[in-house]
Amino acid sequence: MPKLTKLFLVISCFIVILLNGCTPNKENNWTHKFSRIFRDDYRVTLYSGGKAVREWQLKHSNVNYEKNDDGWFFSCQKHLVVIRGEEIVIEPLAYSQQQVENPIICN
């Protein structure tokens, strides 16, 4: 792919992200869209009262959601995990820090 085309794609993605805002829910939606494409390693952290209470580390996986729903779901150790609520953070595992003492590792 020519360098100019790659640059155009990167700039286009950046503009789309800026126009959509950066609320936590929007960030989760963007992370989800990229995870479906790239199937990477992610950290899913559930917060309650501003404190991290549970954390999952997903290896070569993705996080899904249903349209018009407030929940997220993913596979972990042969089980389907469903999380509901607004205090959920989904981020790339490589660029995040562990928030709880004993996270659940999902391979």
Beta strands, then each sheet from edge to edge (+ up, - down):
strand 1: 40-48
strand 2: 51-61
strand 3: 64-65
strand 4: 71-76
strand 5: 79-84
strand 6: 88-92
strand 7: 104-106
sheet 1: 6+ 1- 2+ 7+
sheet 2: 3+ 4- 5+
end
